[in-house]
């Protein structure tokens, strides 16, 4: 089985985790704190074979760009 994980930094970590967990409804697979300087949450999309990892590093907050977006869609039918 092939697995894919996309990791993205988040400037406002708590708000981003809340968005994907509560509003989008992605289940949390794992979380970690201060692992090599990073903290993060891993979400399933929609199962464990596809994952979204949101990370926060205290010393290097990311700078957003106009292309800084993730797009999710569900094919219907």
N, C-alpha and C positions, 0 to 999 in steps of 0.2 A: 504494500500500500504506500502510495506517495503522500507525503505531508508537505504543506506549504505554510510558512509563517512570515507575515509581514510585520516588521517592527517600526514603530513611528515614535519620535519624541513628542512630548506635549508640554507646552509652556504652562498651561493651567491644568495640571494633572488631574485634580479632583473633579473638575467640571467635565473634562473629556471622558474620564472613567464613568462618571454618572451618566453622561449622554449615551455612550455605547451600551452600558449595562441596563439602565432604567428606561431610557426613551426608545432606543433601538431594540432592546430586549435580548442582547447577546449574552449567553451564559459565560460565567467566569470559569476558566479551567484551572488557573493558578495565579498566584501573586507572590511577589518577593520584595524584600526591603534591603537596601544597602548591599547588594551583591556586586562587588567590584565597583562601587560608587553609584550604582543604578538601583532604582526602585521601579516596579512595574506591575502590570496586570495583563494576563493573557486571556483573550476571549476566543470562544469557538464561533466559527462562521460557516454554516450553522452547526457543524460538528467538529470533532477534534482533528479531522484531516486538513482543515483550513483554519488558520489562527491569525488573530490580530493582537500584537503585543504593543501596549502603550507604555512608554518608559519616561522616567523623569530623572534627570541628573542635576543635582544641586548646582554644580559648578559651571554648567554650560547649557543655559536655556536656549532652545532653538529660535531662530529668526524666521518668521513666516514669510512666504513669498506668494505671488499671485497664483502659482501652480501648486500650492500646498493644500491638497484636498484628497480625500478618499471618496470613491463613488461605489455604492453598493446597489445592486438591482436584482430583482427576482423576476425570472421569466414566468409568465402566466400562460397556461394553456398547453 
